[in-house]
Amino acid sequence: MARVVRGWWLVTAAAVVSAVLTAAGKIYPGAVVAGVVAAVGAVVAVVAERGRAHIAERAAGRSKRLYVERADRAGDPLRLGVHPAAWLTHADGRADRVPPFVARDRMPDVEAALKAGGFVLVVGDSTAGKSRLAYEAMRSCLPRHVCVRPVDSAALPAAIGIATRKRRSVLWLDDLDQYLGADGLTRSDVDGLGPRVVVLATLRAHLRDEVSARYDTARPASERTAARAGRQLLDAVTAEVRLDRTWSPAEVNAARDSPDPRIALAVGVADKHGLAETMAAGPALLRDWHDAWSATPRAADRIHGDARGAALVSAAVDIRRAGYQRPLELPMLRDLHEVYLADRGGALLHPGSWENALAWATAPLHATSSLLDPQTYQAFDYLVNEAVLDPATPPVPEAVWRTLLDRLAPDDVVDVAWRADYAGYVRHVEPTFHRVLESRHYRAAAALSEVLDNAALSHAPDLLETTISRAGGEDDVPAEDLLAMRHSLAWMLGERIGGHGDPERALGMIRQVVRDGERLLGRTHAQVLEARLTLARQLGARGEHEQALSIATDLIAVAVERNGQRHASTLNARFEAAVWTRHLHGAAAGAEQFRALLKDARSIGTAARSFVLDTAWNLGGSLLDSGDAVAAVPILDQLVVESERAYGSKHAQTLPFRRTQAAAIGAAGDPARALELTRALVEDSTQILGETHLTTLEARADLAGWLSDTGDTPAAIELLDRVLDRGTRQFGEDHWLMTEVRAERARLRGREY
């Protein structure tokens, strides 16, 4: 309260003095008096402004939009985003939800980074303890700094204003992804803060991958711009500390010394769960969700978990697994949860009322986090992470994909469409494309056409050309967006990694895109550099391997000079150079470059996970093609393990990796295991992607090869016939896979007959 009184006192005093000075100026005219009045008036103006700043700051601190407090007085870590633990009532009657802090191994690193100043980022999995570590480090080494926390991006301008007015401050950005976007934090915001402001942020590890340049070709221009802004902001980070989800032996031993029973309980399951996530009640919430499926009906006047509540949570979890991360509308959840009830037996489960299910799912169970956020109805992070990582988790039902693709706004539907393609439900994407195109959201329509092209839909380029034609007739479509669409069309039509296109036609397109991009954006613009990489790809596909390699090599030098050795643009250029080194100088030479690139990518904490996995895949494939299958096997084994950990064993990202792994194992001398792995791959790919997906058809063709090697030629021919039947209807007779399968079938029939 003293600060409020002080603020009003300063404003009031300034007003009184101003009135006196005005009167004095009228009574005692003259240059000297006027000068005195002016000088004192300037001081009064400063005092008044300071008073108003104190009032505004205090009002902001009391508002729900900002939290402003000196670090050593910020005694409640929950106000800064730290997950609460279960309530504990102490012997003196005092109760709390914050266990004692157990020192983490990375604490000295965070403290050193904060003392150095700048932009400090703590990265780790959900509930790894990032926020608590950042909070304790801030209070330890910057106790007299003022901590300013905006609750969302809309409160950022006010937070930045307060932080920059303070002599020393910390701009606290827990869950940094909440402050990104069109109206979010920018690189220029950070650069303008000055040396007195320390930015302290946390970020879930997998969200860095969302802004990776690797996905830019699959994004509409607006999303590409937002992703680029996110990368530029992350480039401003001066110190990054990574925090593991699981605790080290030293940390677990330190936790064992704590008398707090909540910590003791977490130590007991430390071999399976991180201590921080355990104390945040993640495992208990997961258990309650699963148990609710078989819970018996209870009295109507008591909120309880039952099958309807479990179905509600399942729907919310799967919506996030499908790629939609925004707040949910209850009508959509209410419709979708019925799908899960029906799959489990419907009325036989004795589900309770909708009102009970919603109250149960949003209640703070175990006095901590709830299964669903009561404001947004989004599923708790821990539940989503566990569902993604558990191989026994059923696939997202078709009804979820169909509903999201039918109902979501154009700007929200693209990520879901990509995941629907990976899950084998791309057939629902084309109607969404036409809906979005008719609504004149051309950037989203272009992105959806790229999804359809990724699924090998033959007329996807025609859809994109239609989009470009319509967008070109609109005055409000930026030239940069049209340029990005034309780049995507050239990529669709031309040669891609492992693909078969029309590089001749694509070459003319991408050359014009490069020329137009250089004129519009400049030679070193990121979008132009990406176009020049595509130019290298089409030249190489036409057989001009030396020129393709030369362009890629030149782009490495440009990217290094512009962005440094560790930037994504440099890594992408090195990847392209390795591709054409492999074609020009052989698979062994390509393997050497991919090996060096993989080593560097793994050492760079900011490298996108997808880039690391793709590089490992190409390294394994290069070794396999060079005849060194024995060396390829452990690399591909590790690749599959990492991809399964990241995406799941049946994810569309993982399935092609498993195919190459099986091929290497067979070539290395274990065809029986290769046959077993390929059988499992066919089963999983059919289940997830469907009978006619290209990956499924390729896996069936591989299986036919392993069967013929074991002498079962009739079964092999039957499989190839099935591939031809499904594949010809999906892709046409001239598709490259159909050509290869017909040749193999003819060879086997010659052997059989």
Secondary structure, 3 states (H helix, E strand, C coil): CHHHHHHHHHHHHHHHHHHHHHHHHHHCCCHHHHHHHHHHHHHHHHHHHHHHHHHHHHHHHHCCCEEEEEHHHCCCHHHHCCCCCCCEECCCCCEECCCCCCCCCCHHHHHHHHHHCCEEEEEECCCCCHHHHHHHHHHHHCCCCEEEEECCHHHHHHHHHHHHHCCCEEEEECCHHHHCCCCCCCHHHHHCCCCCEEEEEEEEHHHHHHCCHHHHHHCCHHHHHHHHHHHHHHHCCCEEEEECCCCCHHHHHHHHCCCCHHHHHHHHCCCCCCHHHHHCCHHHHHHHHHHHCCCCCCCCCCCCCCHHHHHHHHHHHHHHHCCCCCCCCHHHHHHHHHHHHHHHCHHHHCCCCHHHHHHHHHCCHHHCCCCECCCCCCECHHHHHHHHHCCCCCCCCHHHHHHHHHHCCHHHHHHHHHHHHHHCCHHHHHHHHHHHHHCCCHHHHHHHHHHHHHCCCCCHHHHHHHHHHHHHCCCCCCHHHHHHHHHHHHHHHCCCCCCCCCHHHHHHHHHHHHHHHHHHHCCCCHHHHHHHHHHHHHHHHCCCHHHHHHHHHHHHHHHHHHHCCCCHHHHHHHHHHHHHHHHHHCHHHHHHHHHHHHHHHHHCCCCCHHHHHHHHHHHHHHHHHCCCHHHHHHHHHHHHHHHHHHCCCCCCCHHHHHHHHHHHHHHCCCHHHHHHHHHHHHHHHHHHHCCCCHHHHHHHHHHHHHHHHCCCHHHHHHHHHHHHHHHHHHHCCCCHHHHHHHHHHHHHHHHHC
